[in-house]
Amino acid sequence: MYNKIKGMWGIFKDDNEWNEKNVVGFIAFIVMVCFALLDLVINETIYDSFTWVVLGCFGIAGLEKFSKK
């Protein structure tokens, strides 16, 4: 159990195969979709904040993918 928890934090190392911006962007996207599907009355600022997080995370990750290293 300890190794699984310790291994979970491995995605935040510099030499991993995971892109942290994609992870954060996907989580923000899921939250945004949940709000939309459940038709919750939420503050427009909160929804707009999640929209900017998703666009920022996926935009930066996309630029990194196509830029020269």
N, CA and C of each residue as an Amber inpcrd file, in Angstrom:
protein
   207
   0.8310000  -1.1880000   0.0000000   0.0000000   0.0000000   0.0000000
   0.8780000   1.2560000   0.0000000   1.9090000   1.2510000   0.8200000
   2.7980000   2.4120000   0.9030000   3.4790000   2.6740000  -0.4370000
   3.8960000   1.6000000  -1.1390000   4.5650000   1.7670000  -2.4310000
   3.6300000   2.3700000  -3.4750000   2.3450000   2.0180000  -3.4210000
   1.3860000   2.5870000  -4.3680000   1.1990000   4.0730000  -4.1250000
   1.1120000   4.4570000  -2.8460000   0.9610000   5.8760000  -2.5180000
   2.2320000   6.6340000  -2.8860000   3.3660000   6.0460000  -2.5880000
   4.6380000   6.6830000  -2.9230000   4.7950000   6.7890000  -4.4360000
   4.3590000   5.7610000  -5.1730000   4.4520000   5.7740000  -6.6230000
   3.5340000   6.8020000  -7.2690000   2.4230000   7.1210000  -6.6000000
   1.4900000   8.0980000  -7.1360000   2.1620000   9.4640000  -7.2790000
   3.0210000   9.8120000  -6.3600000   3.6870000  11.1160000  -6.3880000
   4.7850000  11.1550000  -7.4340000   5.0850000  10.0210000  -8.0620000
   6.1040000   9.9690000  -9.1080000   5.7320000  10.7610000 -10.3430000
   4.4330000  11.0550000 -10.5250000   4.0450000  11.8230000 -11.7110000
   4.5180000  13.2660000 -11.6250000   4.9360000  13.7190000 -10.4640000
   5.3880000  15.0970000 -10.3000000   6.9080000  15.2290000 -10.3850000
   7.6070000  14.1530000 -10.7110000   9.0450000  14.2260000 -10.9070000
   9.3370000  14.7730000 -12.3000000  10.5310000  15.3030000 -12.4800000
  10.8940000  15.8870000 -13.7690000  11.1400000  14.8290000 -14.8450000
  11.4830000  13.6130000 -14.4590000  11.8310000  12.5850000 -15.4400000
  10.7590000  11.5000000 -15.5450000   9.4980000  11.9020000 -15.5910000
   8.4230000  10.9270000 -15.6880000   7.8010000  10.9550000 -17.0700000
   6.8490000  10.0550000 -17.3090000   6.1720000   9.9920000 -18.6010000
   4.8550000  10.7560000 -18.5900000   4.4530000  11.2750000 -17.4460000
   3.1770000  11.9820000 -17.3190000   3.3920000  13.4730000 -17.5100000
   2.4300000  14.1210000 -18.1190000   2.4550000  15.5780000 -18.2590000
   1.4930000  16.1420000 -17.2250000   2.0270000  16.8310000 -16.2370000
   1.2220000  17.3170000 -15.1190000   0.1600000  18.3060000 -15.5740000
   0.4760000  19.0980000 -16.5850000  -0.5030000  20.0720000 -17.0840000
  -1.7160000  19.3610000 -17.6690000  -1.4990000  18.2320000 -18.3150000
  -2.6290000  17.4590000 -18.8370000  -3.4590000  16.8760000 -17.7050000
  -2.8170000  16.4250000 -16.6370000  -3.5460000  15.8670000 -15.4920000
  -4.4240000  16.9430000 -14.8570000  -3.8480000  18.1160000 -14.6000000
  -4.6030000  19.2090000 -13.9870000  -5.7130000  19.6810000 -14.9230000
  -5.4020000  19.8020000 -16.2040000  -6.4020000  20.2250000 -17.1750000
  -7.5490000  19.2360000 -17.2860000  -7.2350000  17.9380000 -17.2440000
  -8.2840000  16.9260000 -17.3210000  -9.1820000  16.9620000 -16.0900000
  -8.5900000  17.1310000 -14.9170000  -9.3960000  17.2240000 -13.6850000
 -10.2980000  18.4490000 -13.7370000  -9.7530000  19.5880000 -14.1840000
 -10.5700000  20.7970000 -14.2980000 -11.6770000  20.6040000 -15.3330000
 -11.3740000  19.9000000 -16.4190000 -12.3770000  19.6210000 -17.4470000
 -13.5020000  18.7520000 -16.8860000 -13.1630000  17.7300000 -16.1130000
 -14.1740000  16.8530000 -15.5140000 -15.0750000  17.6460000 -14.5740000
 -14.4890000  18.5140000 -13.7550000 -15.2940000  19.3390000 -12.8460000
 -16.2190000  20.2450000 -13.6430000 -15.6970000  20.8310000 -14.7200000
 -16.4960000  21.7170000 -15.5520000 -17.6550000  20.9580000 -16.2000000
 -17.3970000  19.7470000 -16.6840000 -18.4550000  18.9320000 -17.2940000
 -19.4910000  18.5330000 -16.2590000 -19.0490000  18.1940000 -15.0450000
 -19.9960000  17.8320000 -13.9800000 -20.9380000  18.9970000 -13.6750000
 -20.3940000  20.1930000 -13.5940000 -21.2480000  21.3580000 -13.3600000
 -22.2460000  21.5380000 -14.4950000 -21.7860000  21.3310000 -15.7310000
 -22.6770000  21.5160000 -16.8770000 -23.7530000  20.4340000 -16.9220000
 -23.3780000  19.1810000 -16.6780000 -24.3440000  18.0810000 -16.7440000
 -25.3690000  18.1330000 -15.6210000 -24.9370000  18.5240000 -14.4610000
 -25.8540000  18.5770000 -13.3240000 -26.6710000  19.8680000 -13.3130000
 -26.3230000  20.8030000 -14.2120000 -27.0150000  22.0780000 -14.3250000
 -27.1300000  22.7790000 -12.9730000 -26.0080000  22.8210000 -12.2980000
 -25.9640000  23.5060000 -11.0120000 -25.9380000  25.0070000 -11.2160000
 -26.5400000  25.7050000 -10.3310000 -26.4700000  27.1600000 -10.3570000
 -25.2080000  27.5460000  -9.5990000 -24.2010000  27.8940000 -10.3600000
 -22.9300000  28.2560000  -9.7370000 -22.5780000  29.6770000 -10.1370000
 -21.6570000  30.1920000  -9.4270000 -21.1720000  31.5310000  -9.7080000
 -20.4410000  31.5270000 -11.0540000 -20.7370000  32.4770000 -11.8930000
 -20.1320000  32.5410000 -13.2260000 -18.6170000  32.6610000 -13.1470000
 -18.1150000  33.3010000 -12.1250000 -16.6670000  33.4660000 -11.9630000
 -15.9810000  32.1230000 -11.7600000 -16.6040000  31.2310000 -11.0030000
 -16.0110000  29.9110000 -10.7620000 -15.9460000  29.1260000 -12.0680000
 -17.0300000  29.1280000 -12.8370000 -17.0410000  28.4120000 -14.1050000
 -16.0020000  28.9900000 -15.0630000 -15.9360000  30.3170000 -15.1300000
 -14.9490000  30.9450000 -16.0030000 -13.5250000  30.6100000 -15.5670000
 -13.2960000  30.4980000 -14.2640000 -11.9670000  30.1440000 -13.7630000
 -11.5720000  28.7490000 -14.2170000 -12.4940000  27.7930000 -14.1030000
 -12.2020000  26.4350000 -14.5750000 -11.9760000  26.4160000 -16.0860000
 -12.7080000  27.2370000 -16.8200000 -12.5140000  27.3010000 -18.2670000
 -11.1050000  27.7760000 -18.6020000 -10.6340000  28.8090000 -17.8960000
  -9.2800000  29.3140000 -18.1400000  -8.2120000  28.3030000 -17.7430000
  -8.4450000  27.5550000 -16.6620000  -7.4820000  26.5280000 -16.2490000
  -7.3770000  25.4560000 -17.3240000  -8.5290000  24.9990000 -17.8270000
  -8.5240000  23.9610000 -18.8660000  -7.8200000  24.4700000 -20.1210000
  -8.1910000  25.6440000 -20.5820000  -7.5620000  26.1930000 -21.7860000
  -6.0700000  26.4170000 -21.5880000  -5.6930000  26.9040000 -20.4180000
  -4.2790000  27.1430000 -20.1400000  -3.4750000  25.8610000 -20.0860000
  -3.9770000  24.8720000 -19.3820000  -3.2500000  23.6080000 -19.2470000
  -3.1000000  22.8980000 -20.5850000  -4.1930000  22.7680000 -21.3180000
  -4.1250000  22.0770000 -22.5960000  -3.3880000  22.9050000 -23.6440000
  -3.4920000  24.2230000 -23.5640000  -2.7690000  25.0670000 -24.5030000
  -1.2680000  24.9820000 -24.3140000  -0.8210000  25.0510000 -23.0820000
   0.6100000  24.9530000 -22.7950000   1.1240000  23.5730000 -23.1520000
   0.3660000  22.5270000 -22.7980000   0.7850000  21.1650000 -23.1160000
   0.8540000  20.9610000 -24.6280000  -0.0860000  21.5420000 -25.3650000
  -0.0580000  21.4300000 -26.8150000   1.1260000  22.1440000 -27.4290000
   1.4380000  23.3230000 -26.9260000   2.6040000  24.0500000 -27.4260000
   3.8910000  23.2990000 -27.1260000   3.9870000  22.7020000 -25.9500000
   5.1800000  21.9420000 -25.6000000   5.3400000  20.7300000 -26.5030000
   4.2420000  20.1330000 -26.9060000   4.3030000  18.9400000 -27.7460000
   4.8800000  19.2610000 -29.1220000   4.5010000  20.4130000 -29.6700000
   4.9250000  20.7470000 -31.0190000   6.1360000  21.6500000 -31.0820000
   6.5820000  22.1770000 -29.9560000   7.7740000  23.0240000 -29.9820000
   9.0220000  22.1540000 -29.9590000  10.0910000  22.7180000 -30.4420000
  11.3600000  21.9770000 -30.4480000  11.9450000  22.0000000 -29.0530000
  12.5060000  20.8760000 -28.6680000  13.0320000  20.7560000 -27.2930000
  14.4420000  21.2380000 -27.2200000
